[in-house]
Amino acid sequence: MGKNLTNGVAVLGLGRFGRSLALELALQGEDVLGIDGDPKVVAALAGRLTHVVEADATDQEAMRQLSVGDFSRVVIGMGTDLESSILSATIALELGATKVWAKAISHAHARILDRIGVHHVVRPEHDTGKRVAHLVRGEEMLDYIEFDPGYAFARAPAPRALHGRSLQGYGVRQEYGVTIVAVKPAGGSFDYATPSTVLRPGDEVIVSGPAVQVEAFSNLS
């Protein structure tokens, strides 16, 4: 391959998820080795990733020759073919990859990947569905991320009840059980919230805390 890419990311499986991830990593300046068994996929990504190779990610010898085990970060991008996903993850781990991410399409799939030692299991459809469900339920909420079961961050308009008040003078945590982390004035950009921050009409806030309280606060009008 010429250039040593092992400080970059190896993405095994360049379907919709793997392709999107690989291209985004490349845009962010990462060296990316993309591996897929479909020559059409490989041809379509030639020149867009640091290196892209046609190979079978379930072939241990092929993965050894491509130095997959030397990468500090490996992503298993295939998900719909459970056998290929699990076998590719197993090979990456056995070859010595430092950190392995893998896409799962079900709870059972995720559990198997976790049991074989995958460091980070990603369920994009499930996670996106949960996130969108919160946004659909909350008419005021602008964005929502649940970092742990029961703990979330959300972006929302500053509630009217807080307009004209400094955060120091209003017990947001005591009243609503959340913390205002950052504030974006109308026409401005987000900055850290401080005790002296005063909320105005048109401001947006990022709040964190227990998911139920975050959702309730974010939907105050």
Secondary structure, DSSP 8 states (H G I E B T S, - for coil): --S--TTSEEEE--SHHHHHHHHHHHHTT--EEEEES-HHHHHHHTTTSSEEEE--TT-HHHHHHTTGGG-SEEEE---SSHHHHHHHHHHHHHTT-SEEEEE-SSHHHHHHHHHTT-SEEE-HHHHHHHHHHHHHH-SS--EEEEEETTEEEEEEE--GGGBT-BTTTS-HHHHHS-EEEEEE-TTS--EE--TT-BB-TT-EEEEEEEHHHHHHHHT--
